[in-house]
Amino acid sequence: MNMPLPHGSLSAPPIRTVEYLLPSVPAGVSEARSLVRAELTGWGMEKLIDDCLLIVSELVTNAVQHGGSAYALRLEGREDQLYGEVFDPGDGEPRRCSPGVDDLSGRGLQIVAAIADDWGVTAADGGKIVWFSVGCTA
């Protein structure tokens, strides 16, 4: 039998989750940033917007360049912590590179690692998930 919680009792904070399936085209990077900005604003997580926009830009760009015809962007918010992931059906595992000073690309995962509290890559059926987490700091 489920009993209601007494007034004023502690309960787990709500978890907010959203997922988008986006086409793997260069314009999708801008669309992903717009979606992240709108969701985090609606969730009251404005402090995380700038960092998340940069992280998502890098991960989505990789998915567009290497992942296949479409990718999924998923965000999960809890209090002052955000977990995000980008799934794509591409082969291989992304890894950090050591680009030369004149190279125009190859720094995306270095940027993600510098900004995110944690990040990683997980194999998934039919592809991979690159995930990250960031939290608000006082």
Contact map, one row per residue, 1 for C-alpha under 8 A:
111000000000000000000000000000000000000000000000000000000000000000000000000000000000000000000000000000000000000000000000000000000000000000
111100000000000000000000000000000000000000000000000000000000000000000000000000000000000000000000000000000000000000000000000000000000000000
111110000000000000000000000000000000000000000000000000000000000000000000000000000000000000000000000000000000000000000000000000000000000000
011111000000000000000000000000000000000000000000000000000000000000000000000000000000000000000000000000000000000000000000000000000000000000
001111101000000000000000000000000000000000000000000000000000000000000000000000000000000000000000000000000000000000000000000000000000000000
000111111000000000000000000000000000000000000000000000000000000000000000000000000000000000000000000000000000000000000000000000000000000000
000011111000000000000000000000000000000000000000000000000000000000000000000000000000000000000000000000000000000000000000000000000000000000
000001111100000000000000000000000000000000000000000000000000000000000000000000000000000000000000000000000000000000000000000000000000000000
000011111110000000000000000000000000000000000000000000000000000000000000000000000000000000000000000000000000000000000000000000000000000000
000000011111000000000000000000000000000000000000000000000000000000000000000000000000000000000000000000000000000000000000000000000000000000
000000001111100000000000000000000000000000000000000000000000000000000000000000000000000000000000000000000000000000000000000000000000000000
000000000111110000000000000000000000000000000000000000000000000000000000000000000000000000000000000000000000000000000000000000000000000000
000000000011111000000000000000000000000000000000000000000000000000000000000001100000000000000000000000000000000000000000000000000000000000
000000000001111100000000000000000000000000000000000000000000000000000000000001100000000000000000000000000000000000000000000000000000000000
000000000000111110000000000000000000000000000000000000000000000000000000000111100000000000000000000000000000000000000000000000000000000000
000000000000011111000000000000000000000000100000000000000000000000000000000111000000000000000000000000000000000000000000000000000000000000
000000000000001111100000000000000000000000000000000000000000000000000000011110000000000000000000000000000000000000000000000000000000000000
000000000000000111110000000000000000000000000000000000000000000000000000011100000000000000000000000000000000000000000000000000000000000000
000000000000000011111000000000000000000000000000000000000000000000000001111000000000000000000000000000000000000000000000000000000000000000
000000000000000001111100000000000000000000000000000000000000000000000001110000000000000000000000000000000000000000000000000000000000000000
000000000000000000111110000000000000000000000000000000000000000000000111100000000000000000000000000000000000000000000000000000000000000000
000000000000000000011111000100010000000000000000000000000000000000000111100000000000000000000000000000000000000000000000000000000000000000
000000000000000000001111100100000000000000000000000000000000000000001110000000000000000000000000000000000000000000000000000000000000000000
000000000000000000000111110100000000000000000000000000000000001110111110000000000000000000000000000000000000000000000000000000000000000000
000000000000000000000011111110000000000000000000000000000000000100000000000000000000000000000000000000000000000000000000000000000000000000
000000000000000000000001111111000000000000000000000000000000100100000000000000000000000000000000000000000000000000000000000000000000000000
000000000000000000000000111111100000000000000000000000000000000000000000000000000000000000000000000000000000000000000000000000000000000000
000000000000000000000111111111110000000000000000000000000001000000000000000000000000000000000000000000000000000000000000000000000000000000
000000000000000000000000111111111000000000000000000000001001100000000000000000000000000000000000000000000000000000000000000000000000000000
000000000000000000000000011111111100000000000000000000001000000000000000000000000000000000000000000000000000000000000000000000000000000000
000000000000000000000000001111111110000000000000000000000000000000000000000000000000000000000000000000000000000000000000000000000000000000
000000000000000000000100000111111111000000000000000000011001000000000000100000000000000000000000000000000000000000000000000000000000000000
000000000000000000000000000011111111100000000000000010011000000000000000000000000000000000000000000000000000000000000000000000000000000000
000000000000000000000000000001111111110000000000000000000000000000000000000000000000000000000000000000000000000000000000000000000000000000
000000000000000000000000000000111111111000000000000000000000000000000000000000000000000000000000000000000000000000000000000000000000000000
000000000000000000000000000000011111111100000000100110000000000000000000000000000000000000000000000000000000000000000000000000000000000000
000000000000000000000000000000001111111110000000100010000000000000000000000000000000000000000000000000000000000000000000000000000000000000
000000000000000000000000000000000111111111000000000000000000000000000000000000000000000000000000000000000000000000000000000000000000000000
000000000000000000000000000000000011111111100000000000000000000000000000000000000000000000000000000000000000000000000000000000000000000000
000000000000000000000000000000000001111111111101100000000000000000000000000000000000000000000000000000000000000000000000000000000000000000
000000000000000000000000000000000000111111111100100000000000000000000000000000000000000000000000000000000000000000000000000000000000000000
000000000000000000000000000000000000011111111000000000000000000000000000000000000000000000000000000000000000000000000000000000000000000000
000000000000000100000000000000000000001111111000000000000000000000000000000010000000000000000000000000000000000000000000000000000000000000
000000000000000000000000000000000000000111111100000000000000000000000000000000000000000000000000000000000000000000000000000000000000000000
000000000000000000000000000000000000000111111111100000000000000000000000000000010000000000000000000000000000000000000000000000000000000000
000000000000000000000000000000000000000110011111100000000000000000000000000000000000000000000000000000000000000000000000000000000000000000
000000000000000000000000000000000000000000001111110000000000000000000000000000000000000000000000000000000000000000000000000000000000000100
000000000000000000000000000000000000000100001111111100000000000000000000000000000000000000000000000000000000000000000000000000000000011100
000000000000000000000000000000000001100110001111111110000000000000000000000000000000000000000000000000000000000000000000000000000000000000
000000000000000000000000000000000000000000000011111111000000000000000000000000000000000000000000000000000000000000000000000000000000000000
000000000000000000000000000000000000000000000001111111100000000000000000000000000000000000000000000000000000000000110000000000000000000000
000000000000000000000000000000000001000000000001111111110000000000000000000000000000000000000000000000000000000000000000000000000000010000
000000000000000000000000000000001001100000000000111111111000000000000000000000000000000000000000000000000000000000000000000000000000000000
000000000000000000000000000000000000000000000000011111111100000000000000000000000000000000000000000000000000000100000000000000000000000000
000000000000000000000000000000000000000000000000001111111110000000000000000000000000000000000000000000000000001100110000000000000000000000
000000000000000000000000000000011000000000000000000111111111000000000000000000000000000000000000000000000000000000000000000000000000000000
000000000000000000000000000011011000000000000000000011111111100000000000000000000000000000000000000000000000000000000000000000000000000000
000000000000000000000000000000000000000000000000000001111111110000000000000000000000000000000000000000000001101100000000000000000000000000
000000000000000000000000000000000000000000000000000000111111111000000000000000000000010000000000000000000001100000000000000000000100000000
000000000000000000000000000110010000000000000000000000011111111100000000000000000000010000000000000000000000000000000000000000000000000000
000000000000000000000000010010000000000000000000000000001111111110000000000000000000000000000000000000000000000000000000000000000000000000
000000000000000000000000000000000000000000000000000000000111111111100000000000000000000000000000000000000001000000000000000000000000000000
000000000000000000000001000000000000000000000000000000000011111111110010000000000000011101000000000000000000000000000000000000000000000000
000000000000000000000001110000000000000000000000000000000001111111111110000000000000000000000000000000000000000000000000000000000000000000
000000000000000000000001000000000000000000000000000000000000111111110000000000000000000000000000000000000000000000000000000000000000000000
000000000000000000000000000000000000000000000000000000000000011111110000000000000000000001000000000000000000000000000000000000000000000000
000000000000000000000001000000000000000000000000000000000000011111111110000000000000000111100000000000000000000000000000000000000000000000
000000000000000000000001000000000000000000000000000000000000001111111110000000000000000111000000000000000000000000000000000000000000000000
000000000000000000000011000000000000000000000000000000000000000100111110000000000000000000000000000000000000000000000000000000000000000000
000000000000000000001111000000000000000000000000000000000000000100111111000000000000000110000000000000000000000000000000000000000000000000
000000000000000000001111000000000000000000000000000000000000001100111111100000000000011110000000000000000000000000000000000000000000000000
000000000000000000111100000000000000000000000000000000000000000000000111110000000000111100000000000000000000000000000000000000000000000000
000000000000000000111100000000010000000000000000000000000000000000000011111000000001111000000000000000000000000000000000000000000000000000
000000000000000011110000000000000000000000000000000000000000000000000001111100000001110000000000000000000000000000000000000000000000000000
000000000000000011100000000000000000000000000000000000000000000000000000111110000111100000000000000000000000000000000000000000000000000000
000000000000001111000000000000000000000000000000000000000000000000000000011111000111000000000000000000000000000000000000000000000000000000
000000000000001110000000000000000000000000100000000000000000000000000000001111111110000000000000000000000000000000000000000000000000000000
000000000000111100000000000000000000000000000000000000000000000000000000000111111100000000000000000000000000000000000000000000000000000000
000000000000111000000000000000000000000000000000000000000000000000000000000011111000000000000000000000000000000000000000000000000000000000
000000000000000000000000000000000000000000001000000000000000000000000000000011111100000000000000000000000000000000000000000000000000001100
000000000000000000000000000000000000000000000000000000000000000000000000000011111110000000000000000000000000000000000000000000000000111100
000000000000000000000000000000000000000000000000000000000000000000000000001111011111000000000000000000000000000000000000000000000000111000
000000000000000000000000000000000000000000000000000000000000000000000000001110001111100000000000000000000000000000000000000000000011110000
000000000000000000000000000000000000000000000000000000000000000000000000111100000111110000000000000000000000000000000000000000000011100000
000000000000000000000000000000000000000000000000000000000000000000000001111000000011111000000000000000000000000000000000000000001111000000
000000000000000000000000000000000000000000000000000000000011001000000011110000000001111100000000000000000000000000000000000000001110000000
000000000000000000000000000000000000000000000000000000000000001000000011100000000000111110000000000000000000000000000000000000111100000000
000000000000000000000000000000000000000000000000000000000000001000110111000000000000011111000000000000000000000000000000000000111000000000
000000000000000000000000000000000000000000000000000000000000000000110110000000000000001111100000000000000000000000000000000001110000000000
000000000000000000000000000000000000000000000000000000000000001001110000000000000000000111110000000000000000000000000000000001110000000000
000000000000000000000000000000000000000000000000000000000000000000100000000000000000000011111000000000000000000000000000000000110000000000
000000000000000000000000000000000000000000000000000000000000000000000000000000000000000001111100000000000000000000000000000000000000000000
000000000000000000000000000000000000000000000000000000000000000000000000000000000000000000111110000000000000000000000000100000010000000000
000000000000000000000000000000000000000000000000000000000000000000000000000000000000000000011111000000000000000000000000100000000000000000
000000000000000000000000000000000000000000000000000000000000000000000000000000000000000000001111100000000000100000000000000000000000000000
000000000000000000000000000000000000000000000000000000000000000000000000000000000000000000000111110000000111110000000000000000000000000000
000000000000000000000000000000000000000000000000000000000000000000000000000000000000000000000011111000000110110000000000000000000000000000
000000000000000000000000000000000000000000000000000000000000000000000000000000000000000000000001111100000110000000000000000000000000000000
000000000000000000000000000000000000000000000000000000000000000000000000000000000000000000000000111111101110000000000000000000000000000000
000000000000000000000000000000000000000000000000000000000000000000000000000000000000000000000000011111100000000000000000000000000000000000
000000000000000000000000000000000000000000000000000000000000000000000000000000000000000000000000001111100000000000000000000000000000000000
000000000000000000000000000000000000000000000000000000000000000000000000000000000000000000000000001111110000000000000000000000000000000000
000000000000000000000000000000000000000000000000000000000000000000000000000000000000000000000000001111111100000000000000000000000000000000
000000000000000000000000000000000000000000000000000000000000000000000000000000000000000000000000000001111100000000000000000000000000000000
000000000000000000000000000000000000000000000000000000000000000000000000000000000000000000000000001000111111000000000000000000000000000000
000000000000000000000000000000000000000000000000000000000000000000000000000000000000000000000001111000111111100000000000000000000000000000
000000000000000000000000000000000000000000000000000000000000000000000000000000000000000000000001111000001111111000000000000000000000000000
000000000000000000000000000000000000000000000000000000000110010000000000000000000000000000000001000000001111111100000000000000000000000000
000000000000000000000000000000000000000000000000000000000110000000000000000000000000000000000011100000000111111110000000000000000000000000
000000000000000000000000000000000000000000000000000000000000000000000000000000000000000000000001100000000011111111000000000000000000000000
000000000000000000000000000000000000000000000000000000100100000000000000000000000000000000000000000000000011111111100000000000000000000000
000000000000000000000000000000000000000000000000000001100100000000000000000000000000000000000000000000000001111111110010000000000000000000
000000000000000000000000000000000000000000000000000000000000000000000000000000000000000000000000000000000000111111111110000000000000000000
000000000000000000000000000000000000000000000000000000000000000000000000000000000000000000000000000000000000011111110000000000000000000000
000000000000000000000000000000000000000000000000001000100000000000000000000000000000000000000000000000000000001111111000000000000000010000
000000000000000000000000000000000000000000000000001000100000000000000000000000000000000000000000000000000000000111111110000000000001110000
000000000000000000000000000000000000000000000000000000000000000000000000000000000000000000000000000000000000000010111110000000000001111000
000000000000000000000000000000000000000000000000000000000000000000000000000000000000000000000000000000000000000010011111000000000001110000
000000000000000000000000000000000000000000000000000000000000000000000000000000000000000000000000000000000000000110011111100000000111100000
000000000000000000000000000000000000000000000000000000000000000000000000000000000000000000000000000000000000000000000111110000000111000000
000000000000000000000000000000000000000000000000000000000000000000000000000000000000000000001100000000000000000000000011111000011110000000
000000000000000000000000000000000000000000000000000000000000000000000000000000000000000000000000000000000000000000000001111100011110000000
000000000000000000000000000000000000000000000000000000000000000000000000000000000000000000000000000000000000000000000000111110111000000000
000000000000000000000000000000000000000000000000000000000000000000000000000000000000000000000000000000000000000000000000011111111000000000
000000000000000000000000000000000000000000000000000000000000000000000000000000000000000000000000000000000000000000000000001111110000000000
000000000000000000000000000000000000000000000000000000000000000000000000000000000000000011000000000000000000000000000000000111110000000000
000000000000000000000000000000000000000000000000000000000000000000000000000000000000001111100000000000000000000000000000001111111000000000
000000000000000000000000000000000000000000000000000000000000000000000000000000000000001111101000000000000000000000000000111111111100000000
000000000000000000000000000000000000000000000000000000000000000000000000000000000000111100000000000000000000000000000000111100111110000000
000000000000000000000000000000000000000000000000000000000010000000000000000000000000111000000000000000000000000000000011110000011111000000
000000000000000000000000000000000000000000000000000000000000000000000000000000000011110000000000000000000000000000000011110000001111100000
000000000000000000000000000000000000000000000000000000000000000000000000000000000011100000000000000000000000000000011111000000000111110000
000000000000000000000000000000000000000000000000000000000000000000000000000000001111000000000000000000000000000000011110000000000011111000
000000000000000000000000000000000000000000000001000100000000000000000000000000001110000000000000000000000000000000111100000000000001111100
000000000000000000000000000000000000000000000001000000000000000000000000000000011100000000000000000000000000000000001000000000000000111110
000000000000000000000000000000000000000000000011000000000000000000000000000000011000000000000000000000000000000000000000000000000000011111
000000000000000000000000000000000000000000000000000000000000000000000000000000000000000000000000000000000000000000000000000000000000001111
000000000000000000000000000000000000000000000000000000000000000000000000000000000000000000000000000000000000000000000000000000000000000111
